[in-house]
Amino acid sequence: MRKWYLITYDVREEKRLRRVSRILSGYGSRIQYSVFRCRLSERDVERLRWELCRIMDKSDDILFIGLCAVSYTHL
């Protein structure tokens, strides 16, 4: 079962920032500059976290926020 997630990040180095953005673009759609909305299964979340951990630094931040099952695109 897939669930909607809001993923936001703060990456301090330009090269890593571009790589994180590129990876997240493959999983969902950009809402704002550092915010993505993704519909992911539990396995997708694990894989995405693994991919991001490989390139992010300890000084970088990322936040996964689980949303409700129904997502309204435009209110």
MARSERO-330857 format. One record per residue (C-alpha): chain; x, y, z; residue number from 0; residue in one letter. Coordinates in Angstrom, 2 decimals, always signed. Each point is the difference from the previous one (the first is absolute). Last residue first. Example, Ala and Ser with C-alpha at 12.3 -4.5 7.8 and 13.67 -1.06 7.14 Angstrom:
<recs>
REC   ch         X         Y         Z     i   aa
REC    A    +13.67     -1.06     +7.14     1    s
REC    A     -1.37     -3.44     +0.66     0    a
</recs>
This chain:
<recs>
REC   ch         X         Y         Z     i   aa
REC    A     -8.55    +23.00     -2.88    74    l
REC    A     +2.46     -1.36     -2.50    73    h
REC    A     +1.97     -3.27     +0.22    72    t
REC    A     -2.04     -1.58     +2.76    71    y
REC    A     +1.76     -3.00     +1.48    70    s
REC    A     -1.86     -2.91     +1.53    69    v
REC    A     +2.00     -2.49     +2.09    68    a
REC    A     +1.04     +2.66     +2.51    67    c
REC    A     +3.52     +1.38     -0.07    66    l
REC    A     +3.26     -1.45     +1.30    65    g
REC    A     +2.68     +2.63     +0.54    64    i
REC    A     +3.57     -0.90     -1.01    63    f
REC    A     +2.57     +2.57     +1.13    62    l
REC    A     +3.52     +0.50     -1.30    61    i
REC    A     +2.93     +1.91     +1.45    60    d
REC    A     +3.60     +0.51     -1.12    59    d
REC    A     +2.95     +0.47     +2.41    58    s
REC    A     +0.45     -3.76     +0.27    57    k
REC    A     +0.56     -0.12     -3.76    56    d
REC    A     -2.38     -1.31     -2.66    55    m
REC    A     +1.16     -2.20     -2.89    54    i
REC    A     -0.39     -3.61     +1.16    53    r
REC    A     -2.69     +0.92     +2.51    52    c
REC    A     -2.20     +1.20     -2.88    51    l
REC    A     +0.04     -3.33     -1.81    50    e
REC    A     -0.68     -1.95     +3.21    49    w
REC    A     -2.87     +2.33     +0.98    48    r
REC    A     -1.48     -0.44     -3.49    47    l
REC    A     +0.29     -3.80     +0.21    46    r
REC    A     -1.67     -0.13     +3.42    45    e
REC    A     -2.78     +2.36     -1.09    44    v
REC    A     -0.59     -2.03     -3.18    43    d
REC    A     -0.26     -3.19     +2.09    42    r
REC    A     -2.62     +1.61     +2.22    41    e
REC    A     -1.94     +0.98     -3.13    40    s
REC    A     +0.27     +3.53     -1.30    39    l
REC    A     -2.12     +2.82     -1.41    38    r
REC    A     +2.33     +3.00     -0.02    37    c
REC    A     -0.47     +3.72     +0.62    36    r
REC    A     +3.26     +1.95     -0.14    35    f
REC    A     +1.27     +3.06     +1.88    34    v
REC    A     +3.35     +1.76     -0.40    33    s
REC    A     -0.93     +2.51     -2.74    32    y
REC    A     -3.74     -0.39     +0.37    31    q
REC    A     -2.53     -2.69     -0.89    30    i
REC    A     +2.35     -2.19     -2.05    29    r
REC    A     -1.53     -3.24     -1.22    28    s
REC    A     +0.80     -3.55     +0.98    27    g
REC    A     +2.46     -2.90     +0.01    26    y
REC    A     +2.34     +0.78     -2.90    25    g
REC    A     +0.01     +3.69     +0.87    24    s
REC    A     +1.22     -1.04     +3.47    23    l
REC    A     +3.22     -1.38     -1.50    22    i
REC    A     +0.63     +3.14     -2.07    21    r
REC    A     -0.62     +2.29     +2.99    20    s
REC    A     +2.41     -1.97     +2.17    19    v
REC    A     +2.66     +0.15     -2.75    18    r
REC    A     -0.47     +3.75     -0.52    17    r
REC    A     +0.33     +0.68     +3.74    16    l
REC    A     +3.07     -2.24     +0.24    15    r
REC    A     +1.76     +2.15     -2.62    14    k
REC    A     -1.15     +3.26     +1.60    13    e
REC    A     +1.11     -0.78     +3.56    12    e
REC    A     -2.19     +0.76     +3.02    11    r
REC    A     -2.92     -2.32     -0.58    10    v
REC    A     -3.27     +0.89     +1.71     9    d
REC    A     -2.81     -2.44     -0.72     8    y
REC    A     -3.74     -0.46     -0.18     7    t
REC    A     -1.96     -3.12     -0.80     6    i
REC    A     -3.79     -0.05     +0.14     5    l
REC    A     -1.17     -3.56     -0.16     4    y
REC    A     -3.10     -1.60     -1.53     3    w
REC    A     -0.59     -3.69     +0.69     2    k
REC    A     +0.24     -3.06     -2.20     1    r
REC    A     -1.32     -3.42     +0.92     0    m
</recs>
